[in-house]
């Protein structure tokens, strides 16, 4: 509905070494594993624009947001949405042999279009000289796949794996509070510090529930 997911792909597990190791035919040598990160991206339920920091600049969104603040008995409009793990991606790490891999022919590669490598990330190993271009992962039914091009051998591989299980993040609505905390001694003037914490009014299962609530206000 109002949230979608993108799947970032990173190669990893290359050993730390001083001298290049011999390539015995291992796929994506010297890399050993693949990390797939899952990011949530949100859109505004009123104007459809991408939302950053749980905020949209359109008037309809801001009117509904103010109504939500006032419905919680908090009319000074300092409350906001926040997420406890907002900066953390869900993700999986799999060794390269765990993927189902297919070598693509020219016709299959052309079928992906001329912009196939526009969003690809390049991975190069200085010692071995191996270099690869890797696309983001794309859903295909119950699976995810991504493409990898060996920039030396010119082969293109399709990697596929079952889509990892994940749950949309909860989003909370509250206000950021400040409290004074003693550093241990009351005899010394100024022996304290401030700590911040959230006072939450509502918890939403995900961004789609947030949007449904705003539309109904």
C-alpha positions as CSV (number, residue, x, y, z in Angstrom):
1,X,0.0,0.0,0.0
2,X,2.0,2.9,1.3
3,X,5.3,1.1,2.0
4,X,7.6,-0.9,-0.3
5,X,10.8,-2.7,0.2
6,X,14.1,-2.6,-1.6
7,X,16.9,-5.2,-1.4
8,X,20.5,-4.2,-1.3
9,X,23.2,-6.8,-2.2
10,X,26.8,-6.7,-0.9
11,X,29.7,-9.2,-1.5
12,X,31.7,-10.1,1.6
13,X,33.9,-12.6,3.3
14,X,37.0,-11.9,1.3
15,X,40.0,-13.1,3.4
16,X,42.6,-10.6,4.7
17,X,45.8,-11.6,2.9
18,X,49.1,-10.2,1.9
19,X,49.6,-12.2,-1.3
20,X,47.0,-13.2,-3.8
21,X,45.5,-16.7,-3.4
22,X,45.1,-19.0,-6.3
23,X,41.7,-19.0,-7.9
24,X,40.6,-22.7,-8.1
25,X,37.5,-21.9,-10.0
26,X,35.4,-20.7,-7.1
27,X,32.5,-18.5,-8.1
28,X,33.1,-14.8,-7.3
29,X,36.6,-15.5,-6.0
30,X,37.8,-14.3,-3.5
31,X,34.4,-13.3,-2.0
32,X,32.8,-16.0,0.2
33,X,29.3,-14.7,1.0
34,X,26.5,-12.4,0.1
35,X,24.6,-10.0,2.4
36,X,21.1,-8.9,1.4
37,X,19.7,-5.9,3.3
38,X,16.0,-5.0,3.3
39,X,15.0,-1.4,3.5
40,X,11.5,0.0,4.0
41,X,10.5,3.0,1.9
42,X,7.4,5.0,2.7
43,X,5.0,7.2,0.7
44,X,2.4,9.8,1.7
45,X,-1.2,8.5,1.7
46,X,-2.4,11.9,0.4
47,X,0.0,13.1,-2.3
48,X,2.0,9.9,-3.0
49,X,5.4,11.5,-2.5
50,X,8.2,9.7,-0.8
51,X,8.2,10.4,3.0
52,X,11.5,11.1,4.8
53,X,11.7,11.0,8.6
54,X,8.0,10.2,8.8
55,X,7.1,13.6,7.4
56,X,5.5,15.0,4.2
57,X,5.3,18.6,3.2
58,X,1.8,18.4,1.7
59,X,-1.0,20.3,3.6
60,X,-3.3,17.3,3.7
61,X,-0.7,15.2,5.6
62,X,0.1,18.0,8.0
63,X,-3.6,18.7,8.8
64,X,-4.1,15.0,9.6
65,X,-0.9,14.9,11.6
66,X,-2.1,17.9,13.8
67,X,-5.4,16.1,14.4
68,X,-3.6,13.0,15.5
69,X,-1.5,15.2,18.0
70,X,-4.7,16.8,19.3
71,X,-6.5,13.5,19.6
72,X,-3.8,12.4,22.1
73,X,-4.5,15.5,24.3
74,X,-1.2,17.0,23.2
75,X,-2.0,20.2,21.5
76,X,1.4,22.0,21.6
77,X,2.3,19.9,18.5
78,X,5.7,18.7,19.7
79,X,4.8,15.0,19.4
80,X,6.1,13.0,16.4
81,X,6.6,9.5,14.9
82,X,9.7,7.5,15.6
83,X,11.0,4.0,15.2
84,X,13.3,2.1,17.6
85,X,15.3,0.5,14.8
86,X,14.9,3.1,12.0
87,X,18.6,3.1,11.0
88,X,19.0,-0.7,11.1
89,X,18.2,-2.9,8.0
90,X,16.9,-6.3,8.3
91,X,19.2,-8.6,6.4
92,X,20.6,-12.1,5.8
93,X,24.1,-13.4,5.1
94,X,24.4,-16.5,2.9
95,X,27.5,-18.3,1.6
96,X,27.7,-18.3,-2.2
97,X,27.1,-22.0,-2.6
98,X,23.7,-21.6,-0.9
99,X,22.4,-19.7,-4.0
100,X,20.9,-21.3,-7.0
101,X,23.1,-19.9,-9.8
102,X,22.6,-19.8,-13.6
103,X,24.9,-18.4,-16.3
104,X,22.9,-16.2,-18.6
105,X,23.2,-16.1,-22.4
106,X,23.2,-12.9,-24.5
107,X,19.5,-13.1,-25.2
108,X,18.6,-13.5,-21.5
109,X,20.9,-10.6,-20.6
110,X,19.4,-8.3,-23.3
111,X,15.9,-9.1,-21.9
112,X,16.7,-7.1,-18.8
113,X,17.1,-3.9,-20.8
114,X,19.8,-1.3,-21.5
115,X,19.7,0.1,-17.9
116,X,20.5,-3.3,-16.3
117,X,23.7,-2.1,-14.7
118,X,22.7,1.5,-13.8
119,X,22.3,0.7,-10.1
120,X,24.9,-2.0,-9.9
121,X,27.8,-1.7,-7.3
122,X,31.3,-2.7,-8.3
123,X,33.4,-4.9,-6.1
124,X,37.1,-5.2,-6.9
125,X,39.8,-7.2,-5.1
126,X,43.2,-5.5,-5.5
127,X,45.4,-8.6,-4.9
128,X,43.6,-11.1,-7.2
129,X,42.5,-8.5,-9.7
130,X,39.0,-9.9,-9.8
131,X,36.2,-7.4,-10.3
132,X,32.4,-7.8,-10.3
133,X,29.3,-5.7,-10.9
134,X,26.3,-6.6,-8.7
135,X,22.7,-5.4,-9.0
136,X,20.2,-4.9,-6.2
137,X,18.0,-8.0,-5.6
138,X,14.5,-8.2,-7.2
139,X,11.5,-10.2,-5.9
140,X,10.4,-13.1,-8.2
141,X,7.4,-14.8,-6.6
142,X,8.6,-16.4,-3.4
143,X,12.3,-15.8,-4.3
144,X,14.8,-13.0,-4.7
145,X,17.3,-12.8,-7.5
146,X,20.2,-10.5,-8.4
147,X,22.6,-10.4,-11.3
148,X,26.4,-10.4,-11.1
149,X,28.8,-9.7,-13.9
150,X,32.4,-11.0,-13.9
151,X,34.1,-8.0,-15.4
152,X,37.2,-10.0,-16.4
153,X,35.6,-13.1,-17.8
154,X,32.5,-11.2,-19.1
155,X,30.1,-13.9,-17.7
156,X,26.8,-12.8,-16.2
157,X,25.2,-14.9,-13.4
158,X,21.7,-15.0,-12.0
159,X,21.7,-15.7,-8.3
160,X,18.4,-16.8,-6.7
161,X,17.4,-17.7,-3.1
162,X,14.1,-17.9,-1.2
163,X,12.9,-14.5,0.0
164,X,13.9,-14.0,3.6
165,X,11.2,-13.7,6.2
166,X,10.9,-10.3,7.7
167,X,8.3,-8.1,9.5
168,X,7.6,-4.4,8.8
169,X,8.8,-2.2,11.6
170,X,6.5,-0.9,14.3
171,X,6.2,2.9,14.4
172,X,5.5,4.8,17.5
173,X,4.0,8.2,18.2
174,X,5.0,10.2,21.1
175,X,7.1,13.1,22.4
176,X,10.7,13.3,23.3
177,X,11.1,14.2,27.0
178,X,14.1,15.2,29.2
179,X,14.9,14.2,32.7
180,X,17.6,15.2,35.2
181,X,19.7,12.3,36.4
182,X,22.0,12.6,39.4
183,X,25.7,11.5,39.0
184,X,25.8,10.1,42.5
185,X,26.6,12.9,44.9
186,X,24.2,15.7,46.0
187,X,27.0,17.6,47.8
188,X,28.6,18.9,44.6
189,X,26.8,21.6,42.7
190,X,25.9,20.6,39.2
191,X,26.6,16.9,39.8
192,X,23.9,15.7,37.3
193,X,23.2,15.3,33.6
194,X,20.2,15.2,31.3
195,X,18.8,12.1,29.6
196,X,16.2,12.0,26.9
197,X,13.4,9.4,26.5
198,X,10.2,8.9,24.5
199,X,6.8,9.2,26.1
200,X,4.7,7.2,23.6
201,X,0.9,7.7,23.1
202,X,0.4,5.1,20.3
203,X,2.1,2.2,18.7
204,X,1.4,1.3,15.1
205,X,2.2,-2.1,13.5
206,X,3.7,-0.5,10.5
207,X,3.5,2.6,8.2
208,X,0.4,1.3,6.4
209,X,-1.5,1.4,9.8
210,X,-0.2,5.0,10.3
211,X,-1.5,6.0,6.9
212,X,-4.9,4.4,7.5
213,X,-5.2,6.3,10.8
214,X,-4.3,9.6,9.2
215,X,-6.8,9.2,6.4
216,X,-9.6,8.4,8.8
217,X,-9.0,11.5,11.0
